[in-house]
Amino acid sequence: MSGEPIAPREAAAWVARRLRESGFRALFAGGCVRDRLMGLDPADHDVATDATPDDIRRTFPRAIGVGEAFGVMLVRHGGRTVEVATFRADAHYEDGRRPTSVRFSDDREDALRRDFTINGLFEDPESGEVIDHVGGREDLAARVLRAIGDPAARLAEDRLRTLRAVRFAARFGLRVDPATDAAVRAVAHDLGGVSRERIGNELRRMLSHPTRARAVELMESMRLAGPALGEAADPSPDLARLSALPAGAPFEEALAAWMLGRGAGRPHAPSCPGDRPHADDSAARCRRWREALILSNDESAALEATLALRPRLVAEWAAADVPRRKRLAAAAGFAAARALLRAEGHVLAAAIEVDLVPLVAEGIAPPPFVTGDDLVALGLRPGPRFRTLLDAAYDRQLAGAVRTRAEALDALRRAAEAPETR
């Protein structure tokens, strides 16, 4: 055997079959049913059942409880982890995220407590029959995103559903039904009760998908963008750059394009009452977005580097010599900054592509022939001149003026012996 995990559907079907053999009802639930009906390949399959967490543990002794109070267990099989949840009905939501209590129930009540009709579907794993208590199949066929029941009530239960509405509508090419759209707009100003981590994760999903521009368009038009990003609304965001990014563009690159489209560097209206308008630089906005979305250190560094390097390329590349171009090309954020310039249709983007060919052939960032140890060996003490001499030595190497370590050492020796000019 190769040791490769089995298919997600196969793993979930095995779990469902075991539960049925133990006398319980077990169905595929939610996104996997939706995706199959849309002709997509689900990344995973969840199982919903009338078995309680104790029943699930008796059937699968190694099951792990990740939310037993809400009836959620994890079962491993064939190298896959299958989420198994007990059918439930939810009581009142007080914290804007979780119900105060749950009551284990049946598939109909379980469907009615979910967010959108397209996510309230079940499927019999054996027959393939779709079980629809909420009109989800009809909405899928009509390409409509509709909240289950009263849209205002569904959003009050968990305000993150406003962002999920955007993500689903964009990803699956759905129009938001008027009542759901109105409910989202009515509460868009208030993401209270939703942690910044959850907001950040929703935006990662949106911006990491090829439909990112449509998602951001909806975020902006529904007035969700400002509260999510921790800043004021932008009445006229420019999304052309974001739309032109390649489908596989990474999250940080898309985030940079969105920030530029929201006017990084131009005066912004005050974010809070009493604030004065100010002209943010990109570093300040990066810090604010980092806090708003709980960006990781790597994500934050990539965003800052991209936004800092792009204007430098515009200002410096054309007149730069070979060493300077190689240093720019080796800088953090170079690939993303180039991608932004391409997305903008900037004339410099094509020029950089041409200029890079010989630079790459020669080596963009080769290991330096000489180091500080070589300067110490020449009798110099560490100090400000160290960096000047080492930078000049590396520039000679990047320019091809020296081809070997011996040539580099000889040039370094002559430079070190020369009188220091002031």
C-alpha positions in Angstrom: 0.0 0.0 0.0 1.2 3.5 -0.7 0.1 5.0 2.6 -1.8 7.7 0.8 -5.0 8.9 2.5 -8.3 7.5 1.1 -10.7 9.9 -0.6 -12.6 12.2 1.8 -16.0 10.9 0.6 -14.8 7.3 1.1 -13.7 8.1 4.7 -17.0 9.8 5.6 -19.1 7.0 3.9 -17.3 4.5 6.1 -18.0 6.5 9.2 -21.7 6.9 8.2 -22.0 3.1 7.5 -20.6 2.2 10.9 -23.1 4.5 12.6 -26.0 3.0 10.6 -24.8 -0.5 11.5 -25.0 0.6 15.1 -28.6 1.6 14.6 -28.3 5.4 14.0 -29.2 7.7 11.2 -26.1 9.3 9.4 -26.1 11.7 6.5 -23.5 13.8 4.7 -24.2 17.4 5.7 -23.6 21.0 4.6 -20.9 22.1 2.2 -20.0 18.7 0.7 -23.6 18.3 -0.5 -23.7 21.8 -1.9 -20.4 21.4 -3.7 -21.5 18.1 -5.3 -24.7 19.6 -6.6 -22.7 22.4 -8.1 -20.4 19.9 -9.8 -17.4 20.7 -7.5 -15.1 18.3 -5.7 -15.6 18.8 -2.0 -12.4 19.1 0.1 -14.0 17.2 2.9 -17.2 15.5 4.0 -19.0 16.1 7.3 -21.4 13.6 8.8 -24.5 14.6 10.8 -26.3 11.9 12.9 -28.8 11.3 15.6 -26.1 9.5 17.6 -25.1 11.5 20.7 -21.5 12.2 21.5 -21.5 9.2 23.9 -23.0 7.0 21.2 -20.3 8.2 18.7 -17.6 7.4 21.2 -19.0 3.9 21.8 -19.0 3.3 18.1 -15.6 4.9 17.6 -13.6 4.5 20.9 -10.8 6.8 19.6 -13.1 9.6 18.6 -12.0 13.0 19.9 -14.4 15.5 21.2 -13.8 19.1 19.9 -17.2 20.5 21.0 -19.1 17.8 22.8 -21.5 20.3 24.3 -22.5 21.1 20.8 -22.4 17.5 19.7 -19.2 17.7 17.6 -16.7 14.8 17.4 -13.7 13.9 15.2 -13.2 10.4 13.8 -10.1 9.2 12.0 -10.2 6.7 9.2 -7.9 6.0 6.3 -5.7 8.9 7.0 -8.6 11.3 7.0 -10.4 13.2 9.9 -14.2 13.2 9.6 -16.2 15.7 11.6 -19.3 14.0 13.1 -22.0 16.2 14.6 -25.2 15.3 16.4 -28.4 16.7 14.9 -29.3 19.7 17.1 -31.5 22.7 17.7 -29.9 25.8 19.2 -31.2 28.0 22.0 -30.8 31.8 22.2 -27.4 33.3 21.2 -26.1 35.8 23.7 -22.4 36.3 22.6 -23.0 36.7 18.9 -21.3 33.4 18.2 -22.5 30.4 20.3 -26.0 29.4 21.5 -26.5 29.4 25.3 -27.5 25.7 25.0 -28.3 23.1 22.5 -30.9 20.3 22.3 -30.1 17.2 20.3 -32.7 16.8 17.7 -33.4 15.6 14.1 -32.2 16.5 10.7 -35.0 18.9 10.0 -34.3 21.1 13.1 -30.6 20.8 12.4 -31.1 22.3 9.0 -33.3 25.1 10.3 -30.5 26.4 12.7 -27.9 26.7 9.9 -27.0 29.9 8.1 -27.9 29.8 4.4 -30.2 27.4 2.5 -27.4 26.2 0.3 -25.6 25.0 3.4 -28.7 23.3 4.9 -28.7 20.3 2.7 -28.2 16.6 3.6 -27.4 13.6 1.5 -27.9 9.9 2.1 -24.4 8.4 1.6 -25.8 5.1 0.2 -28.6 6.2 -2.2 -27.3 9.7 -3.0 -30.7 11.1 -2.2 -30.6 14.8 -1.3 -32.7 15.8 1.8 -33.8 19.4 1.6 -35.8 21.0 4.4 -35.0 24.6 3.6 -35.2 25.1 -0.2 -31.5 24.9 -0.8 -31.7 23.0 -4.0 -34.1 25.5 -5.5 -31.8 28.3 -4.5 -28.8 26.6 -6.0 -30.6 26.2 -9.2 -31.6 29.8 -9.2 -28.1 30.9 -8.2 -29.4 32.7 -5.1 -27.9 33.0 -1.6 -30.7 33.1 1.0 -30.6 33.0 4.7 -32.6 30.3 6.4 -35.7 31.7 8.0 -35.5 35.3 9.2 -32.3 36.8 7.8 -32.0 39.3 10.7 -32.3 36.5 13.3 -29.7 34.4 11.5 -27.2 37.3 11.4 -27.9 38.3 15.0 -26.9 34.7 16.0 -23.4 35.2 14.5 -22.4 38.4 12.8 -19.6 36.6 11.0 -22.4 35.3 8.8 -22.3 38.8 7.1 -18.8 38.0 5.8 -19.7 34.4 5.0 -22.6 35.7 2.9 -20.1 37.7 0.9 -17.7 34.8 0.5 -20.3 32.3 -0.6 -21.9 34.7 -3.0 -18.6 35.6 -4.6 -17.1 32.1 -4.7 -20.2 30.4 -6.2 -21.4 33.3 -8.4 -24.7 33.8 -6.5 -26.8 36.9 -6.1 -27.8 37.7 -2.6 -31.6 37.6 -2.2 -33.1 41.0 -1.3 -34.1 40.2 2.2 -30.7 38.8 3.1 -29.0 41.6 1.4 -31.0 44.2 3.4 -30.3 42.4 6.6 -26.5 42.3 6.0 -26.5 46.1 5.1 -28.5 46.9 8.2 -25.9 45.4 10.6 -22.7 45.9 8.4 -21.5 48.7 10.7 -21.3 46.3 13.7 -19.2 43.2 13.8 -19.6 43.1 17.6 -19.0 39.7 19.2 -16.9 38.5 16.2 -13.2 38.0 17.1 -10.6 39.6 14.9 -9.1 36.1 14.3 -12.4 34.9 12.8 -12.6 38.1 10.6 -9.1 37.6 9.4 -9.7 34.0 8.6 -12.8 34.9 6.5 -10.8 37.5 4.5 -7.9 35.0 4.0 -10.5 32.6 2.4 -11.9 35.4 0.2 -8.6 36.9 -1.0 -6.9 33.5 -1.6 -9.6 32.5 -4.1 -9.8 33.6 -7.8 -13.1 35.3 -7.1 -11.4 37.7 -4.7 -12.3 40.9 -6.6 -16.0 40.1 -6.5 -15.8 39.4 -2.8 -14.1 42.7 -2.1 -16.6 44.5 -4.4 -19.4 43.0 -2.2 -17.5 43.9 1.0 -17.2 47.5 -0.1 -20.7 47.9 -1.5 -22.3 46.3 1.6 -20.2 48.6 3.8 -18.5 45.7 5.5 -15.0 46.6 4.5 -14.4 49.5 6.9 -15.5 47.6 10.0 -13.6 44.5 9.0 -10.4 46.4 8.2 -10.6 48.8 11.2 -10.9 52.0 9.1 -13.4 54.2 7.4 -15.4 53.4 4.3 -14.0 54.3 1.0 -16.7 55.7 -1.3 -14.8 54.9 -4.5 -12.4 52.0 -4.1 -10.4 51.1 -7.2 -10.5 47.3 -7.6 -9.0 47.2 -11.1 -5.6 46.2 -9.8 -7.1 43.4 -7.6 -9.2 42.1 -10.5 -6.1 41.9 -12.7 -4.1 39.7 -10.3 -3.6 36.1 -11.5 -5.9 33.5 -10.1 -3.2 32.0 -7.9 -2.0 35.2 -6.3 -1.1 34.8 -2.6 -3.2 36.3 0.1 -0.6 39.0 1.0 -0.4 40.2 -2.6 -4.1 40.5 -2.9 -4.2 42.3 0.5 -1.6 44.8 -0.8 -3.7 45.3 -4.0 -6.8 46.0 -2.0 -5.0 48.5 0.3 -3.7 50.4 -2.7 -7.2 50.4 -4.2 -8.5 51.8 -1.0 -6.1 54.8 -1.4 -2.9 54.0 0.6 -1.0 57.2 1.0 -3.9 59.6 0.2 -5.9 61.4 2.9 -8.5 59.3 4.7 -11.6 60.3 6.5 -11.4 59.8 10.3 -12.1 56.2 11.4 -13.6 57.2 14.7 -15.7 60.2 15.8 -13.4 63.1 16.8 -10.5 61.9 14.7 -8.9 64.4 12.3 -8.4 63.4 8.7 -4.8 62.2 8.1 -2.6 61.1 5.3 -1.6 57.5 6.2 1.6 56.0 5.0 1.5 52.4 4.0 3.4 51.3 7.1 0.8 52.8 9.4 -2.0 51.2 7.5 -0.2 47.9 7.5 0.0 48.1 11.3 -3.7 48.9 11.5 -4.7 46.0 9.1 -2.4 43.7 11.0 -4.3 44.4 14.2 -7.7 44.3 12.5 -7.1 40.9 10.8 -4.6 39.4 13.3 -2.0 38.9 10.5 0.9 36.6 11.3 4.4 38.0 11.4 5.2 36.5 8.0 2.0 37.9 6.5 2.6 41.4 8.0 6.2 41.4 6.9 5.3 40.4 3.3 2.6 43.1 3.1 4.9 45.8 4.4 7.7 44.8 2.1 5.5 44.7 -1.0 4.0 48.1 -0.4 7.4 49.7 0.5 9.2 48.2 -2.6 6.6 49.0 -5.2 7.2 52.8 -5.2 10.9 52.3 -5.0 10.9 50.2 -8.2 8.9 53.0 -9.9 11.3 55.6 -8.7 14.7 53.8 -9.0 14.6 50.9 -11.4 14.9 52.8 -14.8 18.0 54.7 -13.7 19.6 52.1 -11.5 22.9 50.4 -12.5 23.4 46.6 -12.5 24.3 46.3 -8.8 21.4 48.5 -7.7 18.9 46.5 -9.9 20.2 43.2 -8.4 19.8 44.5 -4.9 16.2 45.6 -5.7 15.5 42.2 -7.3 16.8 40.4 -4.2 14.7 42.5 -1.8 11.8 41.1 0.1 8.5 41.7 -1.7 10.0 42.0 -5.2 7.9 39.3 -6.8 4.7 40.7 -5.3 5.6 44.3 -6.2 6.2 43.2 -9.8 2.8 41.5 -9.8 1.1 44.7 -8.6 2.9 46.7 -11.4 1.7 44.1 -14.0 -1.8 44.2 -12.6 -1.8 48.0 -13.0 -0.6 47.8 -16.6 2.4 49.9 -15.6 5.0 50.3 -18.4 7.8 49.5 -15.9 6.4 46.0 -15.5 7.4 44.9 -19.0 10.8 46.7 -18.8 11.6 44.8 -15.6 10.8 41.5 -17.2 13.3 42.3 -20.0 16.0 43.6 -17.7 15.7 40.6 -15.4 16.8 38.1 -18.0 20.6 38.9 -18.0 20.5 39.7 -14.3 19.1 36.3 -13.5 21.6 34.6 -15.8 24.5 36.3 -14.0 23.0 35.6 -10.5 20.8 38.0 -8.6 22.1 37.5 -5.1 25.3 35.3 -5.1 27.1 34.7 -1.9 29.6 37.5 -1.3 33.2 36.8 -2.1 34.4 38.8 0.9 33.0 39.3 4.5 33.8 41.3 7.6 36.3 38.6 8.6 38.4 39.6 5.6 38.4 43.2 6.8 39.4 42.2 10.3 42.3 40.1 8.7 43.4 43.3 7.0 43.7 45.0 10.4 40.5 47.1 10.3 38.3 47.4 13.4 34.5 47.0 13.1 32.9 50.4 12.6 30.8 52.5 10.2 33.5 52.1 7.4 33.0 48.3 7.5 29.6 48.5 5.9 30.7 51.0 3.3 33.6 48.8 2.3 31.6 45.6 2.2 28.8 47.3 0.2 31.2 48.6 -2.3 32.9 45.1 -2.6 29.5 43.4 -3.1 28.5 46.0 -5.7 31.8 45.3 -7.7 30.9 41.6 -7.5 27.3 42.2 -8.7 28.5 44.4 -11.5 30.9 41.7 -12.7 34.0 43.9 -12.0 35.5 41.0 -10.0 34.9 37.4 -10.9 36.8 35.5 -8.2 37.4 35.7 -4.5 41.1 36.5 -5.1 40.1 39.5 -7.3 37.6 40.6 -4.7 40.2 40.4 -1.9 42.7 42.4 -4.0 40.2 45.1 -4.7 39.1 45.2 -1.0 42.7 45.5 0.1 43.2 48.5 -2.2 40.0 50.1 -1.0 40.9 49.6 2.7 44.3 51.1 2.3 43.0 54.2 0.5 42.7 57.3 2.6 39.2 57.7 4.0 37.5 60.8 2.4 35.2 63.0 4.4 
